[in-house]
Amino acid sequence: MLLASHIATAFVWLLLFSTPSTTLAQAQIPQLYRPTTALTAHDLAIIVNDNDPLSQKIAEYYQKKRHIPVEQVIHVRFANQHAFLSAGEFKKIKQQVDDQTPKHVQAFALTWLQPFRVECMSITTAFAAGFDPAFCAEGCKQTRTNPYFASEAGKPYDKYDWRPTMVLAAQDFAEAKKLIDRGVAADFTQPQGSGYLLKTSDQARSSRATTFPKIAKKFRPYWPVKYLEQDYIAGREDVMFYFTGLTHVPHITENHFLPGAVADHLTSTGGVMSGSSQMNILEWLKAGATGSYGAVVEPCNFPAKFPNPGILIYHYLRGSSLIEAYWKSVAQPGQGIFVGEPLAKPFAFQPAKN
């Protein structure tokens, strides 16, 4: 069994080696290393587009599977046949959502794939923090930072006035159902798997891989995290974490992803849900992963704009839900979208029964 106090030693090093200098001062190294309490159905609201039959169907199924209170299913209406919303359109929708959301809710799940942007930023960050051009960039520039990055906060809305948001959707209901079922099945399973951190032959898309050897070394006594210099893995039966950098990642369907697994690839348009020439992050979910992340507009290859595997693994292994661990791992999330089953918590502990 992994002990949070042991993992914490690794985390201190991960912050020193892996955190961008602009955000290192903001990253709070925890003083007490206890298992975290994952967000639950009480903390999550589902946002459904009533103009989209698939969105309605996914929301209904997820509400029942996760026992989300009916008052936390938020209904809005907007056209869904285009890739992005204007800032004006979004602000009207966001106001409707805010008016309907109970104050105790800490996070959102969106049940559609399109639109996936609000002008120049991702729809997940727009719902989390509101539309703000500071999350955008023309050319290779840094963007507004995430106060939740590397945070020990258990209630993000209470602490930061942000509601981390994840897209819970797929191209059809069958795929969405499989994703939801995987997330639910992952809970409290304490899986025995491995993490794979790949430095590929694509130098530009391996920008975050400079920290991978140190991350693997620091986790090695507590969890099998493997640093590999190769373009892909295949035939692995124990994939819990898979982080890489390529425009297209080959052979992902030849691996077995454990329930609750997380996988993503650093590239320019992985989160573009239609018309991209690069591999879409939905391919990870089709292959069996439970969560992924990708850019919706050109971010350049700043590591801060993509998940930090060390921070994600640290929080996930301590018992955080998928949405918490993923959101805490991205310092500048304005140009990237989070997809998956937000409440999956494979490393959490069952609440004690009274």
C-alpha positions as a printed Julia matrix, in Angstrom:
354×3 Matrix{Float64}:
   0.0    0.0     0.0
   1.3    3.44   -0.88
   1.62   5.82    2.04
   1.05   9.5     1.44
   3.88  10.39    3.81
   6.32   8.48    1.61
   5.07   9.99   -1.63
   5.4   13.47   -0.15
   9.2   13.16   -0.11
   9.11  12.65   -3.85
   6.73  15.55   -4.3
   9.09  18.08   -2.73
  11.68  17.15   -5.33
   9.11  17.2    -8.11
   8.2   20.77   -7.29
  11.83  21.82   -7.34
  12.62  20.09  -10.6
   9.34  20.37  -12.47
   7.57  23.62  -11.59
   8.02  26.62  -13.94
   9.98  29.4   -12.22
   7.04  31.78  -12.66
   4.83  29.57  -10.53
   7.24  27.92   -8.09
   6.51  30.48   -5.4
   2.79  29.78   -5.72
   3.17  26.02   -5.29
   2.56  25.24   -1.65
   4.56  22.3    -0.33
   2.23  20.59    2.13
   3.16  20.48    5.79
   0.92  17.53    6.69
   0.99  14.6     4.3
  -2.32  12.88    4.76
  -4.53  11.12    2.19
  -6.79  13.65    0.52
 -10.56  13.44    0.49
 -11.75  13.2    -3.1
 -14.58  15.29   -4.5
 -17.87  13.38   -4.58
 -21.27  13.54   -6.25
 -22.24  16.2    -3.7
 -19.5   18.46   -5.1
 -20.15  18.13   -8.84
 -22.74  19.7   -11.13
 -23.54  18.35  -14.59
 -24.15  20.92  -17.32
 -26.36  19.63  -20.14
 -27.24  21.26  -23.45
 -30.93  20.58  -24.02
 -30.5   21.3   -27.73
 -28.18  18.28  -27.99
 -29.86  14.85  -27.6
 -26.53  13.12  -26.96
 -25.67  15.63  -24.23
 -29.03  14.9   -22.6
 -28.52  11.14  -22.8
 -25.0   11.29  -21.34
 -26.14  13.59  -18.52
 -29.03  11.31  -17.61
 -26.85   8.2   -17.52
 -24.08   9.89  -15.52
 -26.5   11.39  -13.03
 -27.87   7.95  -12.26
 -24.52   6.14  -12.18
 -22.9    8.7    -9.89
 -26.05   9.57   -7.93
 -25.66  13.27   -8.64
 -28.48  15.21   -6.91
 -31.07  16.27   -9.47
 -30.75  19.9    -8.42
 -27.11  19.7    -9.57
 -28.07  18.94  -13.17
 -27.91  22.36  -14.86
 -29.88  22.82  -18.09
 -28.93  25.33  -20.8
 -29.68  25.68  -24.52
 -27.37  26.71  -27.33
 -26.42  25.68  -30.87
 -23.99  22.76  -30.82
 -22.97  22.5   -34.46
 -19.92  24.73  -34.27
 -16.5   24.56  -32.66
 -16.52  27.68  -30.54
 -18.68  30.2   -28.73
 -18.19  33.94  -28.85
 -17.43  35.65  -25.57
 -20.91  37.2   -25.64
 -22.67  33.89  -26.2
 -20.65  32.24  -23.47
 -21.27  34.93  -20.88
 -25.03  34.51  -21.26
 -24.74  30.73  -20.84
 -22.35  31.07  -17.91
 -24.7   33.44  -16.14
 -27.53  30.91  -16.51
 -25.28  28.22  -15.09
 -24.13  30.36  -12.18
 -27.72  31.27  -11.34
 -28.68  27.58  -11.15
 -25.59  26.19   -9.42
 -25.85  25.48   -5.68
 -23.13  27.32   -3.78
 -21.61  24.14   -2.35
 -20.76  22.79   -5.83
 -16.99  22.7    -6.43
 -16.66  21.43  -10.02
 -18.48  21.02  -13.34
 -18.9   18.22  -15.89
 -19.89  19.25  -19.44
 -21.72  16.64  -21.51
 -20.87  17.75  -25.06
 -17.85  17.8   -27.39
 -18.8   20.9   -29.36
 -18.31  23.74  -28.83
 -14.92  23.1   -27.24
 -13.63  26.69  -27.26
 -14.73  30.13  -26.17
 -13.0   32.3   -28.74
  -9.29  31.86  -27.95
  -9.52  29.69  -24.8
 -10.75  26.25  -23.89
 -14.32  25.77  -22.78
 -13.24  23.9   -19.64
 -11.16  26.83  -18.39
 -13.89  29.27  -19.41
 -16.43  27.43  -17.24
 -13.91  27.04  -14.43
 -12.83  30.67  -14.16
 -14.88  32.71  -16.63
 -13.87  34.11  -20.0
 -10.66  36.12  -19.77
  -8.35  37.08  -22.67
  -5.42  36.69  -20.25
  -5.83  32.93  -20.74
  -5.1   33.41  -24.45
  -1.95  34.23  -26.38
  -1.14  35.34  -29.89
   2.18  33.71  -30.62
   4.45  32.03  -28.09
   3.61  33.76  -24.84
   2.84  32.7   -21.29
  -0.77  33.0   -20.13
  -2.71  33.52  -16.92
  -1.83  30.98  -14.25
  -4.0   28.58  -12.32
  -4.18  29.27   -8.55
  -5.22  25.64   -8.04
  -1.9   24.4    -9.52
  -0.07  22.09   -7.07
  -2.55  23.16   -4.38
  -3.48  21.25   -1.26
  -6.94  22.81   -1.28
  -9.77  20.3    -1.04
 -12.53  22.69   -2.12
 -11.4   24.76   -5.13
 -14.49  26.94   -5.41
 -14.47  27.78   -1.71
 -10.75  28.58   -1.82
 -10.21  30.18   -5.24
 -13.67  30.92   -6.66
 -12.82  28.47   -9.49
 -14.82  25.38  -10.38
 -12.53  22.96  -12.25
 -14.35  21.66  -15.31
 -14.03  18.5   -17.37
 -15.75  17.4   -20.56
 -17.58  14.11  -19.99
 -18.56  13.25  -23.54
 -17.8   11.14  -26.58
 -18.68  10.89  -30.25
 -21.51   8.49  -29.45
 -23.37   7.21  -26.43
 -21.73   3.78  -26.47
 -18.28   5.34  -26.01
 -19.58   7.75  -23.35
 -21.17   4.88  -21.44
 -17.92   2.89  -21.49
 -16.02   5.9   -20.2
 -18.46   6.48  -17.36
 -18.51   2.81  -16.43
 -14.68   2.71  -16.33
 -14.57   5.7   -14.04
 -17.11   4.25  -11.63
 -15.4    0.84  -11.7
 -12.06   2.45  -10.8
 -13.19   3.78   -7.42
 -11.29   2.52   -4.36
  -9.61  -0.31   -6.32
  -6.02   0.59   -5.34
  -4.76  -0.72   -8.71
  -1.27  -2.1    -9.18
  -0.02  -0.61  -12.43
   2.79   1.42  -13.95
   3.45   4.89  -15.23
   5.21   5.47  -18.55
   7.0    8.74  -19.29
   8.31   8.82  -22.86
  10.88  11.09  -24.43
  10.21  10.62  -28.13
  12.18  11.39  -31.28
  10.04  14.53  -31.67
  12.28  17.03  -29.92
   9.86  19.96  -30.04
   7.07  17.93  -28.44
   9.37  16.48  -25.8
   9.82  19.82  -24.03
   8.36  18.55  -20.74
  10.36  15.31  -20.99
  13.45  17.01  -19.58
  11.98  16.43  -16.11
  10.81  12.86  -16.76
  13.99  11.09  -15.54
  13.88  12.93  -12.22
  10.16  12.24  -11.8
  10.64   8.54  -12.46
  13.59   8.33  -10.08
  11.8   10.02   -7.21
   8.66   7.91   -7.53
  10.49   4.62   -8.07
  10.57   3.55   -4.38
   6.82   4.09   -4.06
   5.27   3.51   -7.47
   6.66   2.04  -10.73
   7.14   5.04  -13.0
   9.3    4.23  -16.03
  11.27   6.71  -18.1
  11.74   5.52  -21.68
  13.44   7.07  -24.68
  11.26   5.7   -27.46
   8.27   6.73  -29.55
   5.64   4.4   -28.09
   4.84   1.46  -25.87
   2.88  -1.58  -26.97
   1.8   -4.81  -25.35
   1.79  -3.35  -21.83
  -0.91  -4.77  -19.57
  -0.55  -2.37  -16.65
  -0.87   1.17  -17.98
  -2.04   3.59  -15.3
  -0.19   6.69  -16.55
   1.13   7.39  -20.06
   2.65  10.78  -20.94
   4.38  11.44  -24.23
   4.84  13.94  -27.04
   4.01  13.24  -30.69
   1.49  14.43  -33.26
   0.19  10.85  -33.49
   0.9    8.16  -30.91
   1.0    4.7   -32.52
  -0.14   1.36  -31.06
  -2.09   2.8   -28.12
  -4.85   0.2   -28.59
  -2.26  -2.55  -28.11
  -1.93  -1.65  -24.44
  -4.28  -2.37  -21.55
  -5.31   0.73  -19.61
  -6.43   0.1   -16.04
  -9.71   1.68  -14.92
  -8.96   5.26  -13.95
  -5.89   5.51  -16.21
  -4.64   8.89  -17.42
  -2.87   9.49  -20.75
  -2.02  12.49  -22.91
   0.39  13.67  -25.6
   1.96  17.1   -25.89
   1.06  18.51  -29.29
  -0.56  21.63  -30.75
  -4.15  20.56  -31.45
  -4.86  17.35  -29.53
  -7.94  18.95  -27.96
  -9.44  20.18  -31.23
 -12.57  18.05  -31.49
 -13.08  18.33  -35.24
 -10.91  18.87  -38.28
  -7.47  18.51  -36.71
  -4.66  16.8   -38.62
  -3.18  15.61  -35.32
  -4.31  12.79  -33.07
  -7.33  13.75  -31.0
  -7.29  13.08  -27.27
 -10.53  11.1   -27.67
  -8.32   8.34  -29.11
  -6.87   7.83  -25.64
 -10.37   7.35  -24.23
 -11.33   4.95  -27.01
  -8.2    2.95  -26.19
  -9.28   2.64  -22.55
  -7.97   5.66  -20.67
 -10.33   7.44  -18.27
  -8.9   10.94  -18.67
  -6.85  13.03  -21.09
  -5.87  16.61  -21.91
  -5.05  18.49  -25.1
  -4.62  21.94  -26.61
  -7.54  23.61  -28.39
  -5.45  26.41  -29.91
  -1.71  26.66  -30.62
  -0.04  26.83  -27.2
   3.59  26.52  -28.34
   5.46  23.85  -26.41
   5.59  25.52  -23.01
   5.58  22.71  -20.4
   3.49  24.92  -18.1
   0.6   24.68  -20.58
   0.49  20.88  -20.3
   0.08  18.47  -17.39
   3.02  17.99  -15.07
   3.03  14.18  -14.61
   4.77  14.33  -11.24
   2.15  16.57   -9.68
  -0.73  14.67  -11.27
   0.55  11.27  -10.12
   1.25  12.59   -6.64
  -2.26  13.89   -6.07
  -3.94  10.92   -7.75
  -2.03   8.38   -5.67
  -3.0   10.22   -2.49
  -6.68   9.67   -3.29
  -7.78  12.73   -5.25
 -10.43  12.39   -7.92
  -9.37  12.59  -11.56
 -10.61  16.15  -12.02
  -8.7   17.36   -8.98
  -5.4   15.68   -9.84
  -5.51  16.74  -13.48
  -6.42  20.36  -12.78
  -3.73  20.65  -10.12
  -1.12  19.52  -12.65
  -1.51  22.3   -15.25
  -0.02  25.69  -14.39
  -1.51  27.51  -17.4
  -4.7   25.71  -18.51
  -6.3   28.45  -20.62
  -5.54  26.85  -23.98
  -6.16  23.21  -23.03
  -9.23  21.05  -22.5
  -9.73  18.34  -19.87
 -11.75  15.27  -20.88
 -12.73  12.19  -18.92
 -14.82  10.9   -16.03
 -14.19  13.53  -13.37
 -15.06  11.59  -10.2
 -12.9    8.53  -10.89
 -10.81   7.95   -7.75
  -8.95   4.63   -7.93
  -6.58   5.43   -5.07
  -9.11   6.84   -2.62
 -10.15   4.91    0.46
 -13.69   3.83    1.15
 -15.38   6.15    3.65
 -15.78   4.56    7.03
 -19.29   3.28    7.7
 -21.02   4.54   10.81
